[in-house]
Amino acid sequence: MEYAKQRLDELENMYDLLANNPSWVHPKVSQCAFGWMLKEILDLRAVLGIV
């Protein structure tokens, strides 16, 4: 579970960083990246019991 929590923290930080700096990523890539990261974040939250 510690690994899952660490991975969740890393993904949330990466998501926030990209969301705050949209010019860093091409629009088509960012849409895919944000979708993937959001799914991973939500899946990890479900595994950890975080609502």
C-alpha positions as CSV (number, residue, x, y, z in Angstrom):
1,M,0.0,0.0,0.0
2,E,2.9,2.4,0.6
3,Y,3.9,2.1,-3.0
4,A,0.4,2.9,-4.1
5,K,0.3,6.0,-1.9
6,Q,3.7,7.1,-3.2
7,R,2.6,6.6,-6.8
8,L,-0.7,8.5,-6.1
9,D,1.3,11.4,-4.7
10,E,3.6,11.5,-7.7
11,L,0.8,11.4,-10.2
12,E,-1.1,14.1,-8.4
13,N,2.0,16.3,-8.4
14,M,2.6,15.7,-12.1
15,Y,-1.0,16.4,-12.9
16,D,-0.9,19.6,-11.0
17,L,2.4,20.7,-12.6
18,L,1.1,20.0,-16.1
19,A,-2.3,21.7,-15.4
20,N,-0.5,24.8,-14.2
21,N,1.8,24.9,-17.2
22,P,-0.3,23.9,-20.3
23,S,2.2,25.4,-22.7
24,W,4.7,22.7,-21.8
25,V,2.7,20.0,-23.6
26,H,1.2,19.8,-27.1
27,P,-2.7,20.0,-26.9
28,K,-3.3,16.6,-28.4
29,V,-0.7,15.0,-26.1
30,S,-2.0,16.8,-23.1
31,Q,-5.5,15.6,-23.6
32,C,-4.3,12.0,-23.7
33,A,-1.9,12.5,-20.8
34,F,-4.5,14.2,-18.6
35,G,-7.0,11.5,-19.3
36,W,-4.5,8.7,-18.5
37,M,-3.3,10.4,-15.3
38,L,-6.8,11.2,-14.1
39,K,-7.8,7.5,-14.6
40,E,-4.7,6.3,-12.7
41,I,-5.3,8.8,-9.9
42,L,-8.9,7.7,-9.6
43,D,-8.0,4.0,-9.7
44,L,-5.3,4.5,-7.0
45,R,-7.7,6.4,-4.8
46,A,-10.2,3.6,-5.1
47,V,-7.6,1.0,-4.2
48,L,-6.5,3.1,-1.2
49,G,-10.1,3.9,-0.1
50,I,-9.7,7.6,-0.7
51,V,-12.9,9.3,-1.9
